[in-house]
Amino acid sequence: MNAHDRRHVLTFGVGAAAAWIASPVFAQTIPADDQAQTKNLPFNLKGRFVQSGYCVGQAAPKAELWVDGTLRGYTSDAGWFYAGFDRDAGTTCTIEVRSPAGKQTAVLKIAAMTYDVQRVDGLPPQTVTPTDPDVLARIARDTALKNVAFASHTAGDAFKGGFIYPLTKYVVSGHFGNQRVLNGVPKSPHMGFDMAAPTGTPIRAPQAGLVVLAEPDMFFEGGLTLIDHGQGLISMYLHQSKVNVKKGNTVVQGQNIGQVGAKGRATGPHLCWRLKWLDRHMDPSLMVI
Ligand SMILES: [Zn+2]
């Protein structure tokens, strides 16, 4: 199995106009090898079947969704479900939908991704290895707020429409999954897609959802917004200079949510765009259609 080269995804993505095709979902961007795989699978599965990718499918309404042997949630009123594949996902992912009518199973082959090592120097030392008690208290407060937000699990299914890029003009400054070395200290992998743009550049919601966190100044993240697109699929917007939405707001695709900045642990203005589903981290750029 060949490792997919993520760069080809980025080349057509930079500055690309939003493409909105409601049906069939995602059809125009699915690589041929992923399409071939879905021919023999139930649920009309679509997506990117690679590490840090995802799948979207449709089954019975309000049925149990089991992923890799664990109950992960329920299909929407229209039967839609999402499942993300982690950065280091294994070679297969098993999706099972159980309803009173019976159960259906799909075993997806997940292709390997390659990740680079990225060195970032010149960060303020307290942002790399914090020791100051006041800083540690602030980080603990931020973590508590984020944990509440990450527990959100709305019944919606806006994810089925895919994403548009949150910025219309940017330069990719960091790929998802890179092994990070900050000021010479090896850290956990970078779970975001970094888009460099001037401070003040407007950020738009890539898809509809519920704002579950909107904080103007977190220690690591600066201005931080989290949007639940349904079933616990949460996208994140870090380092914002200005946050223009509030917790509890619903947003539509394309709506302005804030502005690019360099707040928190950042060496320059950029948007760190992240995507999380339960305990799994995915590359949000793979959701762009
Ligand atoms: Zn980042």
Residues whose N, C-alpha, C, O or C-beta is under 5 A from the ligand:
A	BS01	ZN	G192 F193 D194 C272
